[in-house]
Amino acid sequence: MHPRFDCAFATLPEKLQAALLPLLNDDHFPAMLNADEVQRVMDESGLDRQALSFALLPLAAACAQTPVSRFNVGAIASGESGNLYFGANMEFPGTTMQQTIHAEQSAVTHAWMRGETRLTDITVNYTPCGHCRQFMNELNSGTDLLIHLPQRQPGTLGHYLPDAFGPRDLQIATLLMDPCDHGFIPHGDALTQAAIDAASRSHAPYSDSPSGVALALQDGAILTGRYAENAAYNPSLPPLQAALNLLFLTGRGAGDISRAVLAEREAPLLTQWDATLSTLESLGCTYVERVAVA
Ligand SMILES: [Zn+2]
């Protein structure tokens, strides 16, 4: 088991420990449970789906990267597919507060990057901040998304974000997690193509400045991240963050990145280049390229 889980795992009920052990002992545990795994763990632990989501929160929070706040937040996003996805907050020293990923953003983006197309529920160990409520209002599940907090009755996003402003107020038809393809033509090597594909599937209806990032890891794996723009602009999540989110959730670190590619238009209205470069440099990664998409 990856050492990041040691303390949290020890606090879990015995039956749940036994059910999760085969998953956590996999060196490549993807920080998610697919629908079959969820069903098996429910059967073996005696927990229902929501109780399991709560029980997994300490493991999700153990994925947090919090050198600034030392305040670990965990989130579990529940997909229509039946899958459960971990999320955790992440902070990057040497950058700005704006580069931070909140746990709900982490879980939502994680699910999106794994191919989930709609979320039904999100479970969090602390009440969602205003930034996250607004971020989640971009989802195609809209204000129906159910939010679960310890010792509270579940409430819809509409309950937590009354009188909401969102994409529908701006006549946006394609919402976050809806299938999207900007149709950028692939070219270059595998890493460049992965970045272009991520840009093609990014959500940027407000600036029309789609972007994607691909990270090559020392072990040969490629992780990608898509830009997730928001109707209120500031809660938008940059493509690099979506890729770093997968990197840290899966127990890897900045030292595993060997090369990075950002894909965006030749002269976009908004550019990710400076923020991508400076954040990667702060993580010790200097082999960063920009490729234009069309
Ligand atoms: Zn938040």
Boltz pocket constraint, residues with backbone or C-beta under 6 A from the ligand:
constraints:
  - pocket:
      binder: B
      contacts: [[A, 102], [A, 103], [A, 104], [A, 128], [A, 129], [A, 130], [A, 131], [A, 132], [A, 133]]
      max_distance: 6.0
